[in-house]
Amino acid sequence: MKTVEDLATSCPACASRQHGREGGMALVLVLGVLAATLLMVVHLMVVSEVIAKEAKVAVLRSELRYQAESAADVGFWMHLTDRRLFTNRKLGESAEVRLSMTDFEPWMLDRRPHALFEDRCQVYLMTVDRGFRVDKPEKLKDTVEPEDTERLDAINRFLDVLGDYVDKDDFRKLYGLERDDYAAMGLPMLPRNNAMQFREEVYWLENWTEMVADGITIIPPRGKSLPATDSKPSFFSTSDKYLQSLLFLTDSELSEVQRAREQWTEHGVPLNESLNPDLFLQIQANFNFIEPNVALITTSATDASGEVRLVHHVVREVDLGRSSIYSDRAKEAFSIWERKTE
């Protein structure tokens, strides 16, 4: 007696349908394998292309870094030459007198751009004492009106935290934090209880983002020093935000100052010719226009296509009359305070 399966297989039409189903399944399987293989091939092609582009960018950045470092060295030596040729280091004044004596381009710490290497590198010279200085934190109050008691209280709390971080005792200031407070926050290694060695240590302090809005001035290496603590900030290196808060400028007055700085950096127009007299006198009374002994040299290098850009920063002394400009006793090499690339 035949079973149902025997009857199904004995029927030619039924057998044909079964073979068709098996053939369709095999085709689907083959197409699936083919699609997976194609996806793998495409993935490998994309990965290879990404690796090739990353390698190209790495090579370009290596070349740009060499150019940027070379441009920074050129800027350093040009500035030293400028200081040797011209003893008047006051910024923002007319350059007609010096240009009547020589065609040497002014290389001063005034943020004016200098093009090198067929305009593929821009060099900017600035003073380094800009932003928050850990050695004179009380300067934070200079940008706050006496009536703004809420802001002053916030600054006082921050100063107490900073004071407890650097002092050598364990006595907590009114709003300060000591070792047990940091331990409760999961930071048992704090505070330092000594002078800060790196400016990035400010990032450990409570509410530092609310207090430090314009960056942090570099902490000098051992044996080096910044300009005197009672010196005024440099006009050409300070940020627009700090300038406005220090002078309590309106938006229109700030725009006038911004245009004046642009006129100086782009065309060398003296400030007394581009600012109204009252605003010019106010700026002169609150800012320093004499070059200090430490410079921030910033270079920006771009490839031929303009797609890849690299920024290089160097901080170093620039006064040849000071022995601290050298890194060795034999005075054969110049010191570098800081060097970083973005």
Backbone as numpy.savetxt, mean C-alpha at the origin, in Angstrom:
# Nx Ny Nz CAx CAy CAz Cx Cy Cz
-43.05 -78.37 -21.23 -43.91 -77.18 -21.23 -43.02 -75.94 -21.23
-43.27 -74.97 -22.16 -42.43 -73.77 -22.29 -42.83 -72.72 -21.26
-41.80 -72.08 -20.77 -42.04 -70.99 -19.82 -42.35 -69.71 -20.59
-42.68 -68.68 -19.83 -42.98 -67.37 -20.45 -41.74 -66.81 -21.12
-40.55 -67.02 -20.47 -39.31 -66.51 -21.05 -39.00 -67.21 -22.36
-39.26 -68.54 -22.39 -39.00 -69.29 -23.64 -39.91 -68.80 -24.75
-41.16 -68.54 -24.39 -42.09 -68.04 -25.41 -41.66 -66.67 -25.93
-41.13 -65.83 -24.99 -40.71 -64.48 -25.40 -39.52 -64.53 -26.33
-38.57 -65.42 -26.01 -37.36 -65.50 -26.83 -37.60 -66.24 -28.13
-38.61 -67.08 -28.11 -38.89 -67.82 -29.35 -39.61 -66.98 -30.37
-40.15 -65.85 -29.93 -40.86 -64.95 -30.85 -39.85 -64.04 -31.54
-39.72 -64.07 -32.85 -38.73 -63.23 -33.56 -38.90 -61.74 -33.28
-40.11 -61.28 -33.22 -40.34 -59.84 -32.99 -39.88 -59.43 -31.60
-40.17 -60.32 -30.63 -39.76 -60.01 -29.26 -38.24 -59.99 -29.14
-37.58 -60.94 -29.78 -36.11 -60.98 -29.74 -35.51 -59.75 -30.38
-36.13 -59.27 -31.45 -35.62 -58.07 -32.13 -35.71 -56.85 -31.22
-36.86 -56.76 -30.49 -37.01 -55.62 -29.58 -35.99 -55.67 -28.45
-35.72 -56.88 -27.95 -34.75 -57.01 -26.87 -33.36 -56.63 -27.33
-32.99 -57.07 -28.53 -31.68 -56.70 -29.07 -31.59 -55.20 -29.32
-32.70 -54.60 -29.72 -32.71 -53.15 -29.95 -32.48 -52.38 -28.66
-33.13 -52.88 -27.58 -32.93 -52.22 -26.30 -31.48 -52.33 -25.84
-30.91 -53.52 -26.03 -29.52 -53.72 -25.64 -28.59 -52.83 -26.46
-28.88 -52.73 -27.76 -28.06 -51.86 -28.61 -28.18 -50.40 -28.23
-29.41 -49.97 -27.84 -29.60 -48.58 -27.41 -28.86 -48.28 -26.13
-28.89 -49.24 -25.20 -28.16 -49.05 -23.95 -26.66 -48.98 -24.20
-26.17 -49.81 -25.11 -24.75 -49.77 -25.44 -24.37 -48.43 -26.07
-25.26 -47.91 -26.94 -24.99 -46.62 -27.58 -24.94 -45.49 -26.55
-25.91 -45.54 -25.62 -25.92 -44.52 -24.56 -24.65 -44.60 -23.73
-24.22 -45.82 -23.43 -23.00 -46.00 -22.64 -21.79 -45.46 -23.38
-21.71 -45.76 -24.68 -20.58 -45.27 -25.48 -20.59 -43.75 -25.55
-21.78 -43.16 -25.77 -21.87 -41.70 -25.84 -21.51 -41.06 -24.50
-21.92 -41.72 -23.40 -21.56 -41.19 -22.08 -20.07 -41.19 -21.84
-19.42 -42.32 -22.22 -17.97 -42.39 -22.07 -17.30 -41.34 -22.95
-17.81 -41.17 -24.18 -17.24 -40.18 -25.09 -17.39 -38.77 -24.52
-18.58 -38.47 -23.97 -18.80 -37.13 -23.40 -17.88 -36.89 -22.21
-17.73 -37.90 -21.34 -16.83 -37.76 -20.20 -15.39 -37.55 -20.65
-15.01 -38.29 -21.71 -13.65 -38.14 -22.24 -13.43 -36.74 -22.79
-14.44 -36.23 -23.53 -14.33 -34.88 -24.09 -14.24 -33.84 -22.97
-15.03 -34.03 -21.90 -14.96 -33.10 -20.77 -13.58 -33.11 -20.14
-13.01 -34.29 -20.02 -11.67 -34.39 -19.44 -10.65 -33.70 -20.33
-10.80 -33.88 -21.66 -9.88 -33.24 -22.60 -10.00 -31.72 -22.51
-11.26 -31.23 -22.48 -11.47 -29.78 -22.38 -10.90 -29.26 -21.06
-11.12 -30.00 -19.99 -10.58 -29.60 -18.68 -9.06 -29.52 -18.71
-8.43 -30.51 -19.32 -6.97 -30.49 -19.42 -6.49 -29.32 -20.26
-7.24 -29.01 -21.34 -6.86 -27.87 -22.18 -6.97 -26.56 -21.40
-8.07 -26.43 -20.63 -8.25 -25.20 -19.84 -7.17 -25.08 -18.77
-6.89 -26.20 -18.09 -5.84 -26.18 -17.07 -4.49 -25.82 -17.67
-4.20 -26.39 -18.84 -2.93 -26.10 -19.51 -2.85 -24.62 -19.89
-3.99 -24.08 -20.37 -4.00 -22.66 -20.74 -3.82 -21.77 -19.52
-4.48 -22.13 -18.41 -4.33 -21.35 -17.18 -2.89 -21.39 -16.69
-2.29 -22.59 -16.71 -0.90 -22.72 -16.27 0.03 -21.90 -17.15
-0.24 -21.93 -18.46 0.60 -21.15 -19.38 0.47 -19.66 -19.11
-0.77 -19.19 -18.86 -0.96 -17.77 -18.57 -0.33 -17.38 -17.24
-0.47 -18.25 -16.24 0.16 -17.96 -14.95 1.67 -17.89 -15.07
2.23 -18.78 -15.88 3.67 -18.75 -16.09 4.08 -17.46 -16.81
3.26 -17.05 -17.79 3.56 -15.81 -18.51 3.49 -14.61 -17.58
2.44 -14.57 -16.74 2.30 -13.46 -15.80 3.45 -13.46 -14.80
3.87 -14.65 -14.36 4.99 -14.73 -13.41 6.26 -14.18 -14.04
6.49 -14.52 -15.31 7.67 -14.00 -16.00 7.57 -12.49 -16.15
6.37 -12.00 -16.54 6.18 -10.56 -16.69 6.39 -9.83 -15.37
5.83 -10.37 -14.29 5.99 -9.73 -12.99 7.45 -9.74 -12.54
8.17 -10.79 -12.90 9.59 -10.82 -12.57 10.34 -9.72 -13.31
10.01 -9.54 -14.59 10.63 -8.47 -15.37 10.23 -7.10 -14.83
8.93 -6.95 -14.51 8.46 -5.67 -13.99 9.07 -5.36 -12.63
9.27 -6.38 -11.83 9.91 -6.15 -10.53 11.33 -5.65 -10.71
12.04 -6.24 -11.66 13.41 -5.78 -11.94 13.39 -4.32 -12.40
12.43 -3.98 -13.28 12.33 -2.60 -13.75 11.97 -1.65 -12.60
11.00 -2.07 -11.77 10.57 -1.21 -10.66 11.69 -0.98 -9.67
12.44 -2.02 -9.34 13.56 -1.87 -8.41 14.65 -0.98 -9.02
14.89 -1.15 -10.32 15.88 -0.30 -10.99 15.42 1.15 -11.00
14.12 1.37 -11.26 13.58 2.73 -11.26 13.68 3.35 -9.88
13.45 2.56 -8.84 13.57 3.08 -7.47 15.01 3.48 -7.17
15.97 2.70 -7.64 17.38 3.06 -7.45 17.72 4.34 -8.20
17.20 4.46 -9.43 17.44 5.68 -10.20 16.85 6.88 -9.47
15.62 6.73 -8.97 14.99 7.82 -8.23 15.78 8.22 -7.00
16.34 7.23 -6.30 17.14 7.50 -5.11 18.38 8.32 -5.47
19.10 7.90 -6.51 20.32 8.61 -6.89 20.02 9.98 -7.49
18.93 10.10 -8.22 18.56 11.41 -8.76 18.20 12.38 -7.64
17.54 11.87 -6.61 17.21 12.73 -5.48 18.47 13.16 -4.73
19.41 12.23 -4.53 20.67 12.60 -3.88 21.41 13.66 -4.70
21.38 13.50 -6.02 22.02 14.49 -6.89 21.33 15.84 -6.76
20.00 15.82 -6.72 19.24 17.06 -6.58 19.58 17.76 -5.27
19.70 17.01 -4.19 20.05 17.60 -2.90 21.46 18.17 -2.91
22.35 17.53 -3.65 23.73 18.03 -3.72 23.81 19.32 -4.55
22.99 19.40 -5.60 23.04 20.58 -6.48 22.31 21.78 -5.89
21.21 21.52 -5.16 20.37 22.62 -4.69 20.13 22.47 -3.19
20.60 23.44 -2.44 20.47 23.38 -0.98 19.08 23.79 -0.51
18.35 24.55 -1.33 17.00 24.95 -0.95 16.06 23.75 -1.12
15.59 23.18 -0.01 14.75 21.99 -0.06 13.29 22.30 0.29
12.87 23.54 0.07 11.49 23.90 0.36 10.61 23.50 -0.81
9.51 22.84 -0.50 8.60 22.32 -1.52 7.50 23.33 -1.85
6.98 23.22 -3.06 5.84 24.03 -3.46 6.18 25.41 -3.96
7.46 25.72 -4.13 7.86 27.04 -4.62 8.18 26.98 -6.10
8.26 28.15 -6.71 8.57 28.23 -8.13 9.97 27.69 -8.41
10.08 26.95 -9.52 11.37 26.36 -9.90 12.08 27.18 -10.97
11.62 28.42 -11.20 12.20 29.23 -12.27 13.67 29.55 -12.00
14.01 29.79 -10.73 15.40 30.14 -10.41 16.33 28.99 -10.72
15.99 27.81 -10.26 16.87 26.67 -10.49 16.89 26.27 -11.96
15.75 26.41 -12.66 15.73 26.07 -14.07 16.53 27.06 -14.90
16.69 28.28 -14.39 17.52 29.26 -15.10 19.00 28.92 -14.97
19.35 28.09 -13.97 20.73 27.71 -13.75 21.08 26.40 -14.44
20.11 25.49 -14.53 20.37 24.18 -15.11 19.06 23.58 -15.59
19.17 22.63 -16.51 17.97 21.95 -17.01 17.72 20.65 -16.27
18.37 20.47 -15.11 18.19 19.25 -14.32 16.78 19.21 -13.76
16.06 18.15 -14.06 14.68 18.00 -13.60 14.62 17.92 -12.08
13.72 18.68 -11.42 13.62 18.61 -9.96 13.18 17.21 -9.50
13.97 16.63 -8.61 13.63 15.35 -7.98 13.49 15.60 -6.48
12.32 16.08 -6.07 12.07 16.42 -4.68 10.95 15.54 -4.12
10.79 15.57 -2.80 9.81 14.71 -2.14 8.43 15.36 -2.17
7.90 15.55 -3.37 6.64 16.27 -3.54 5.60 15.50 -4.34
5.83 14.21 -4.53 4.87 13.32 -5.21 4.73 13.61 -6.70
5.65 14.34 -7.28 5.58 14.59 -8.72 6.01 13.33 -9.46
5.32 12.96 -10.56 5.67 11.75 -11.30 6.90 11.96 -12.18
7.74 10.95 -12.25 8.92 10.96 -13.11 8.88 9.69 -13.97
8.87 9.88 -15.28 8.75 8.74 -16.20 10.13 8.20 -16.57
10.28 6.87 -16.52 11.53 6.20 -16.88 11.23 5.02 -17.79
12.26 4.56 -18.48 12.17 3.35 -19.32 11.02 3.46 -20.32
11.09 4.50 -21.16 10.09 4.72 -22.20 8.68 4.83 -21.63
8.58 5.53 -20.52 7.30 5.81 -19.85 6.62 4.55 -19.31
7.34 3.46 -19.18 6.74 2.24 -18.64 6.88 2.16 -17.12
7.65 3.08 -16.56 7.82 3.16 -15.10 7.58 4.59 -14.64
6.80 4.74 -13.60 6.58 6.03 -12.98 7.18 6.01 -11.57
7.93 7.05 -11.25 8.59 7.14 -9.95 8.00 8.32 -9.18
7.63 8.07 -7.93 7.07 9.11 -7.06 7.91 9.17 -5.78
8.34 10.37 -5.42 9.11 10.58 -4.20 8.24 11.32 -3.19
8.15 10.76 -1.98 7.32 11.35 -0.93 8.03 11.27 0.40
7.53 12.02 1.36 8.05 11.88 2.72 7.41 10.65 3.35
8.11 10.07 4.30 7.64 8.81 4.89 6.76 9.03 6.11
6.84 10.21 6.72 6.10 10.46 7.96 4.67 10.88 7.65
3.90 9.96 7.13 2.50 10.22 6.84 1.66 9.11 7.47
0.47 9.45 7.90 -0.35 8.48 8.59 -0.11 8.50 10.10
-0.68 7.54 10.78 -0.59 7.45 12.24 0.82 7.06 12.67
1.36 7.80 13.64 2.69 7.49 14.17 2.55 6.98 15.60
3.08 5.79 15.84 2.94 5.19 17.17 3.77 5.92 18.22
4.74 6.74 17.77 5.56 7.45 18.74 4.94 8.78 19.16
3.87 9.20 18.50 3.14 10.39 18.93 1.64 10.20 18.68
1.04 9.27 19.40 -0.38 8.96 19.20 -1.32 10.10 19.56
-0.86 11.02 20.43 -1.72 12.14 20.83 -2.10 13.02 19.65
-1.37 12.90 18.54 -1.68 13.69 17.35 -3.06 13.35 16.79
-3.62 12.22 17.20 -4.97 11.86 16.75 -5.99 12.93 17.14
-5.74 13.61 18.24 -6.68 14.62 18.72 -6.62 15.91 17.90
-5.56 16.07 17.10 -5.43 17.30 16.33 -6.50 17.43 15.26
-7.08 16.30 14.85 -8.06 16.32 13.77 -9.50 16.30 14.28
-9.68 16.53 15.59 -11.01 16.47 16.19 -11.35 17.82 16.80
-12.55 18.30 16.53 -12.99 19.54 17.14 -13.25 19.34 18.63
-12.96 20.36 19.44 -13.15 20.22 20.90 -14.58 19.85 21.30
-15.56 20.22 20.48 -16.95 19.93 20.82 -17.32 18.47 20.56
-16.50 17.76 19.81 -16.81 16.37 19.48 -16.32 15.46 20.61
-17.04 15.48 21.72 -16.62 14.73 22.91 -16.68 13.22 22.68
-17.61 12.77 21.86 -17.72 11.32 21.60 -16.47 10.80 20.91
-16.00 11.54 19.92 -14.78 11.13 19.21 -13.56 11.21 20.13
-13.49 12.25 20.93 -12.37 12.39 21.86 -12.34 11.26 22.89
-13.52 10.84 23.35 -13.58 9.72 24.29 -13.09 8.43 23.63
-13.46 8.23 22.37 -13.01 7.04 21.64 -11.49 7.05 21.48
-10.93 8.23 21.21 -9.48 8.34 21.08 -8.80 8.05 22.41
-9.36 8.58 23.50 -8.77 8.33 24.82 -8.78 6.84 25.17
-9.85 6.14 24.80 -9.90 4.70 25.05 -8.83 3.97 24.24
-8.67 4.38 22.99 -7.64 3.77 22.15 -6.24 4.04 22.69
-6.02 5.27 23.16 -4.70 5.62 23.71 -4.40 4.82 24.97
-5.42 4.53 25.77 -5.20 3.70 26.96 -4.82 2.28 26.57
-5.49 1.74 25.54 -5.15 0.38 25.07 -3.73 0.36 24.52
-3.38 1.38 23.75 -2.03 1.47 23.20 -1.00 1.62 24.32
-1.31 2.45 25.31 -0.39 2.66 26.42 -0.12 1.38 27.19
-1.16 0.59 27.46 -0.97 -0.68 28.17 -0.21 -1.69 27.32
-0.33 -1.56 26.01 0.37 -2.50 25.12 1.88 -2.29 25.16
2.32 -1.04 25.27 3.76 -0.76 25.17 4.43 -0.51 26.52
3.66 -0.20 27.57 4.34 0.07 28.85 4.82 -1.25 29.47
5.76 -1.14 30.40 6.42 -2.33 30.95 5.80 -2.82 32.26
4.72 -2.17 32.69 4.08 -2.62 33.94 2.78 -3.35 33.63
2.18 -3.90 34.66 0.93 -4.64 34.54 -0.25 -3.88 35.13
-0.08 -2.58 35.31 -1.15 -1.76 35.87 -2.07 -1.31 34.74
-3.33 -1.66 34.85 -4.29 -1.37 33.79 -4.72 0.09 33.84
-4.66 0.75 32.68 -5.18 2.11 32.58 -6.71 2.06 32.59
-7.33 3.23 32.63 -8.78 3.31 32.80 -9.52 2.47 31.75
-9.13 2.62 30.48 -9.76 1.86 29.41 -8.81 0.83 28.79
-7.70 0.57 29.46 -6.67 -0.28 28.87 -6.96 -1.76 28.99
-6.03 -2.54 28.43 -6.12 -4.00 28.45 -4.76 -4.56 28.86
-4.78 -5.54 29.76 -3.54 -6.19 30.18 -3.59 -7.68 29.83
-2.62 -8.43 30.33 -2.43 -9.82 29.88 -3.67 -10.68 30.08
-4.35 -10.55 31.22 -5.53 -11.39 31.46 -6.66 -11.06 30.50
-6.76 -9.77 30.08 -7.79 -9.38 29.12 -7.51 -10.00 27.75
-6.25 -9.95 27.32 -5.90 -10.55 26.04 -6.03 -12.07 26.09
-5.70 -12.67 27.23 -5.84 -14.13 27.36 -7.30 -14.54 27.22
-8.20 -13.73 27.75 -9.63 -14.03 27.62 -10.10 -13.94 26.17
-9.39 -13.15 25.36 -9.71 -13.03 23.94 -8.96 -14.05 23.09
-8.21 -14.95 23.72 -7.47 -15.96 22.98 -6.13 -15.49 22.48
-5.59 -14.42 23.09 -4.30 -13.86 22.68 -3.36 -13.81 23.90
-2.95 -14.96 24.40 -2.15 -14.97 25.64 -0.76 -14.38 25.49
-0.28 -14.20 24.24 1.07 -13.67 24.06 1.10 -12.14 24.14
-0.03 -11.50 24.24 -0.10 -10.04 24.30 -0.38 -9.60 25.73
-0.02 -8.33 26.07 0.61 -7.31 25.24 2.12 -7.47 25.16
2.76 -6.62 24.34 4.21 -6.69 24.20 4.92 -6.20 25.46
4.35 -5.17 26.11 4.99 -4.55 27.29 6.37 -4.01 26.95
6.47 -3.46 25.78 7.71 -2.82 25.32 7.36 -2.03 24.07
8.31 -1.25 23.59 8.06 -0.46 22.39 7.76 -1.36 21.20
6.86 -0.91 20.34 6.53 -1.68 19.15 7.74 -1.81 18.24
7.88 -2.98 17.64 8.95 -3.21 16.69 8.46 -3.10 15.25
7.19 -3.45 15.04 6.60 -3.41 13.71 5.30 -2.62 13.76
5.05 -1.81 12.74 3.83 -1.00 12.75 2.57 -1.86 12.65
2.69 -3.06 12.07 1.53 -3.94 11.96 1.01 -4.40 13.31
1.77 -4.19 14.37 1.30 -4.55 15.71 0.08 -3.73 16.12
-0.12 -2.59 15.48 -1.31 -1.78 15.77 -2.57 -2.58 15.47
-2.48 -3.54 14.54 -3.66 -4.33 14.17 -4.18 -5.18 15.33
-3.35 -5.41 16.35 -3.79 -6.18 17.51 -4.63 -5.34 18.46
-4.58 -4.03 18.32 -5.23 -3.16 19.29 -6.73 -3.05 19.01
-7.47 -2.93 20.09 -8.92 -2.83 19.99 -9.33 -1.52 19.32
-10.27 -1.61 18.37 -10.85 -0.45 17.67 -9.82 0.34 16.87
-8.76 -0.32 16.42 -7.75 0.43 15.65 -8.29 0.90 14.32
-9.24 0.17 13.72 -9.78 0.56 12.42 -10.54 1.88 12.50
-11.12 2.18 13.66 -11.84 3.43 13.82 -10.90 4.61 14.04
-9.71 4.34 14.53 -8.76 5.40 14.86 -7.77 5.67 13.73
-7.33 4.63 13.06 -6.27 4.76 12.05 -6.91 4.64 10.67
-7.13 5.77 10.02 -7.81 5.78 8.73 -6.87 6.07 7.57
-5.67 6.55 7.84 -4.77 6.98 6.76 -3.45 6.22 6.77
-3.47 4.98 7.20 -2.24 4.21 7.21 -1.42 4.45 8.46
-0.32 3.71 8.56 0.54 3.78 9.74 1.96 4.07 9.28
2.58 5.06 9.86 3.96 5.41 9.52 4.91 4.30 9.96
5.91 4.05 9.14 6.88 3.00 9.45 7.59 3.27 10.77
7.86 2.21 11.51 8.67 2.31 12.72 10.13 2.13 12.31
11.00 3.09 12.60 12.39 3.02 12.13 13.11 1.78 12.66
14.03 1.23 11.88 14.86 0.14 12.38 15.73 0.63 13.54
16.31 -0.31 14.25 17.16 0.04 15.39 18.32 0.93 14.93
18.54 2.01 15.65 19.61 2.93 15.31 19.21 4.02 14.35
17.96 3.99 13.86 17.46 5.00 12.94 16.38 5.82 13.63
16.04 6.97 13.04 15.02 7.81 13.65 14.29 8.60 12.59
13.02 8.88 12.87 12.20 9.73 12.02 12.46 11.19 12.39
11.91 12.14 11.60 12.04 13.55 11.99 11.50 13.80 13.39
11.85 14.93 13.95 11.47 15.26 15.33 9.97 15.08 15.54
9.60 14.63 16.73 8.20 14.32 17.00 7.29 15.54 16.99
7.85 16.74 17.11 7.01 17.92 17.11 6.89 18.53 15.72
7.43 17.87 14.70 7.37 18.40 13.34 5.96 18.28 12.79
5.64 19.14 11.85 4.32 19.12 11.22 4.31 18.10 10.08
3.15 17.61 9.70 3.09 16.66 8.58 3.42 17.33 7.26
3.92 16.55 6.33 4.25 17.08 5.01 2.98 17.32 4.21
2.89 18.47 3.58 1.68 18.82 2.84 1.48 17.92 1.63
2.54 17.60 0.91 2.39 16.85 -0.33 2.25 15.35 -0.13
2.53 14.86 1.05 2.42 13.42 1.29 1.19 13.04 2.10
0.58 13.98 2.78 -0.58 13.66 3.60 -1.79 13.39 2.73
-2.72 12.59 3.24 -3.91 12.23 2.47 -4.93 13.37 2.49
-5.84 13.35 1.53 -6.89 14.37 1.47 -7.78 14.32 2.70
-8.06 13.11 3.18 -8.94 12.96 4.34 -8.31 13.58 5.58
-7.01 13.32 5.79 -6.33 13.89 6.95 -6.24 15.41 6.82
-5.96 15.89 5.63 -5.84 17.32 5.40 -7.16 18.03 5.73
-8.25 17.45 5.26 -9.56 18.07 5.52 -9.91 18.06 7.00
-9.62 16.95 7.68 -9.96 16.87 9.10 -9.06 17.76 9.95
-7.79 17.92 9.57 -6.88 18.75 10.35 -7.23 20.23 10.23
-7.59 20.66 9.01 -7.89 22.07 8.78 -9.38 22.38 8.86
-10.21 21.34 9.06 -11.66 21.51 9.11 -12.16 22.22 7.85
-11.77 21.70 6.70 -12.11 22.30 5.43 -13.50 21.87 4.97
-14.17 22.76 4.26 -15.41 22.38 3.59 -15.06 21.58 2.33
-16.06 20.97 1.73 -15.80 20.18 0.52 -15.27 21.05 -0.62
-15.78 22.27 -0.73 -15.31 23.16 -1.79 -13.86 23.59 -1.54
-13.51 23.83 -0.28 -12.12 24.19 0.04 -11.19 23.02 -0.20
-11.64 21.81 0.13 -10.82 20.63 -0.14 -10.60 20.46 -1.64
-11.63 20.69 -2.44 -11.49 20.59 -3.89 -10.47 21.60 -4.41
-10.46 22.79 -3.83 -9.48 23.80 -4.23 -8.06 23.36 -3.90
-7.89 22.76 -2.73 -6.57 22.27 -2.34 -6.14 21.11 -3.24
-7.07 20.23 -3.56 -6.75 19.11 -4.45 -6.30 19.60 -5.82
-7.00 20.60 -6.34 -6.60 21.16 -7.64 -5.23 21.81 -7.55
-4.96 22.48 -6.43 -3.65 23.12 -6.27 -2.53 22.09 -6.23
-2.76 20.98 -5.56 -1.74 19.93 -5.52 -1.55 19.31 -6.90
-2.63 19.13 -7.62 -2.52 18.59 -8.98 -1.77 19.56 -9.89
-2.05 20.86 -9.75 -1.34 21.85 -10.56 0.16 21.83 -10.26
0.51 21.58 -9.01 1.93 21.52 -8.66 2.58 20.26 -9.22
1.95 19.11 -8.99 2.57 17.85 -9.40 2.62 17.70 -10.92
1.65 18.27 -11.63 1.60 18.09 -13.08 2.29 19.22 -13.84
2.22 20.44 -13.31 2.75 21.58 -14.06 3.73 22.43 -13.26
3.95 22.13 -11.99 4.89 22.91 -11.19 4.39 24.29 -10.82
3.07 24.48 -10.77 2.50 25.78 -10.40 2.65 25.98 -8.89
3.30 27.04 -8.43 3.47 27.27 -6.99 2.13 27.38 -6.28
2.09 26.98 -5.04 0.83 26.98 -4.29 0.28 28.37 -4.08
1.17 29.36 -3.89 0.68 30.71 -3.65 0.01 31.32 -4.88
0.17 30.67 -6.03 -0.48 31.15 -7.25 -1.79 30.42 -7.54
-2.00 29.27 -6.91 -3.21 28.48 -7.20 -4.19 28.44 -6.03
-3.80 28.97 -4.87 -4.69 28.98 -3.70 -5.03 30.41 -3.31
-6.20 30.59 -2.73 -6.53 31.93 -2.23 -5.64 32.21 -1.01
-5.32 33.48 -0.75 -4.34 33.82 0.29 -4.66 33.26 1.67
-5.92 33.32 2.08 -6.27 32.83 3.42 -6.03 31.33 3.56
-6.43 30.59 2.56 -6.24 29.14 2.60 -4.77 28.78 2.52
-4.01 29.53 1.73 -2.58 29.29 1.62 -1.87 29.52 2.96
-2.24 30.61 3.65 -1.64 30.89 4.96 -2.02 29.83 5.99
-3.25 29.34 5.92 -3.70 28.30 6.84 -2.90 27.01 6.63
-2.65 26.68 5.38 -1.87 25.48 5.07 -0.43 25.65 5.51
0.14 26.81 5.27 1.52 27.07 5.69 1.69 26.94 7.20
0.67 27.33 7.95 0.78 27.31 9.41 0.65 25.90 9.98
0.07 24.97 9.24 -0.21 23.64 9.78 0.58 22.52 9.13
1.30 22.81 8.05 2.03 21.75 7.36 3.49 22.13 7.15
4.28 21.11 6.97 5.71 21.29 6.75 6.02 21.24 5.26
6.84 22.16 4.78 7.21 22.19 3.37 8.71 21.96 3.16
9.42 21.62 4.21 10.84 21.32 4.11 11.04 19.81 4.06
11.87 19.36 3.14 12.10 17.92 3.01 12.74 17.33 4.26
12.26 16.19 4.72 12.90 15.50 5.84 14.07 14.65 5.35
14.62 13.85 6.24 15.78 13.04 5.89 15.43 11.62 5.45
14.15 11.29 5.44 13.71 9.94 5.07 12.70 10.06 3.94
12.84 9.21 2.92 11.99 9.28 1.74 11.29 7.96 1.50
10.08 8.06 0.99 9.34 6.90 0.49 9.38 6.98 -1.03
10.03 6.01 -1.66 10.14 5.96 -3.11 9.18 4.90 -3.62
8.21 5.32 -4.41 7.21 4.40 -4.96 7.35 4.37 -6.47
7.44 3.17 -7.03 7.54 3.02 -8.48 6.40 2.14 -8.97
5.87 2.49 -10.13 4.80 1.72 -10.76 5.27 1.30 -12.14
5.39 -0.01 -12.36 5.86 -0.55 -13.64 4.72 -1.28 -14.34
4.57 -1.03 -15.64 3.49 -1.63 -16.43 4.08 -2.29 -17.67
3.51 -3.44 -18.06 4.00 -4.11 -19.26 3.50 -3.39 -20.50
3.95 -3.83 -21.68 3.64 -3.13 -22.93 2.14 -3.11 -23.21
1.42 -4.16 -22.81 -0.02 -4.23 -23.08 -0.83 -3.41 -22.08
-0.23 -3.07 -20.96 -0.93 -2.34 -19.93 -1.81 -3.20 -19.05
-1.75 -4.52 -19.22 -2.61 -5.43 -18.45 -1.98 -5.84 -17.12
-0.65 -5.87 -17.06 0.03 -6.31 -15.84 0.75 -5.11 -15.23
0.51 -4.88 -13.95 1.10 -3.72 -13.27 1.68 -4.16 -11.94
2.81 -3.59 -11.59 3.48 -3.92 -10.33 3.92 -2.63 -9.64
3.68 -2.55 -8.32 4.04 -1.37 -7.53 5.09 -1.77 -6.51
6.14 -0.97 -6.43 7.27 -1.26 -5.55 7.50 -0.07 -4.63
7.69 -0.33 -3.32 7.91 0.72 -2.33 9.26 0.51 -1.64
10.00 1.59 -1.48 11.27 1.55 -0.76 11.33 2.74 0.19
11.71 2.49 1.43 11.91 3.56 2.42 13.38 3.60 2.77
14.00 4.77 2.63 15.42 4.90 2.94 15.77 6.34 3.27
16.88 6.50 3.98 17.36 7.84 4.30 17.99 8.48 3.07
17.96 9.82 3.04 18.45 10.52 1.86 19.39 11.67 2.20
19.79 11.81 3.45 20.70 12.89 3.84 22.12 12.34 3.94
22.97 12.72 2.98 24.34 12.22 2.96 25.17 12.75 4.12
24.69 13.77 4.79 25.43 14.33 5.92 25.26 13.53 7.20
24.38 12.54 7.21 24.14 11.73 8.40 24.77 10.35 8.21
25.49 9.91 9.20 26.14 8.60 9.10 25.14 7.46 9.10
23.93 7.71 9.61 22.92 6.65 9.66 22.38 6.29 8.29
22.74 7.05 7.26 22.30 6.71 5.91 22.97 5.43 5.43
24.10 5.08 6.04 24.84 3.89 5.63 24.43 2.69 6.48
24.57 1.51 5.89 24.22 0.28 6.60 25.43 -0.40 7.22
26.63 0.12 6.98 27.84 -0.49 7.53 28.79 0.59 8.03
29.71 0.19 8.89 30.66 1.15 9.46 31.64 1.67 8.41
31.91 0.87 7.40 32.84 1.31 6.36 32.21 2.32 5.41
30.90 2.54 5.55 30.15 3.49 4.71 30.30 3.15 3.23
30.09 1.88 2.93 30.18 1.42 1.55 28.81 1.06 0.97
27.79 1.00 1.80 26.46 0.62 1.33 25.41 1.47 2.04
24.38 1.86 1.29 23.29 2.64 1.86 22.26 1.71 2.49
21.68 2.18 3.57 20.69 1.36 4.28 19.31 1.48 3.64
18.52 0.44 3.81 17.14 0.41 3.35 16.26 0.08 4.55
15.34 0.94 4.86 14.47 0.72 6.01 13.42 -0.34 5.71
12.85 -0.26 4.54 11.77 -1.19 4.19 11.69 -1.30 2.67
11.33 -2.50 2.22 11.15 -2.72 0.78 10.03 -3.75 0.61
9.03 -3.41 -0.19 7.93 -4.34 -0.43 7.35 -4.10 -1.82
6.72 -5.15 -2.34 6.17 -5.11 -3.70 4.71 -5.55 -3.66
3.90 -4.86 -4.43 2.47 -5.21 -4.51 2.14 -5.69 -5.92
